[in-house]
Amino acid sequence: MGRYYRISKKLTEDESREVQREMREIADVEDVSIKEDERMLFVVTKDGQFSDVMSRAVNICSRVANGAELSFTRFAEA
């Protein structure tokens, strides 16, 4: 099961690539992509636990995309 998170601002292509690259380096991340016009982060974890992964994701997005914030939107089947 995956989750969608809304990104508070549209990312540039470079920001999007960097966020995805850094997210893929997190051991518990099975899949990550940015969709819907660079404004939606989709994450699947290997063990279904999101708190540690998303804590790091918030920091990554804020740093890479100059203060971009994440908010949970919905669940999705992976």
C-alpha positions, 0 to 999 in steps of 0.5 A: 500500500502506498500513500500520496502526499501533496507538495505545497508548491510545484517543484522544478524538474531538477528539484523533483529529480533530487527529491526522488533520488534522495528518497530512494536512498532511504532503506525502507523506501520501496518506490517513490515518484512525483506526479500530478504536475510536480505537486504530488509525492507517491511513496511505498515503503517496504514494511508499511511503516511511514513515520520514519520515512516521511520524517526524512521526506519532509526534511528532504523536500524542505531542503531541496525545494526551498521550504516545500512542505508535505501533507498527507492526501490519500492511501493508494494500492501499490 
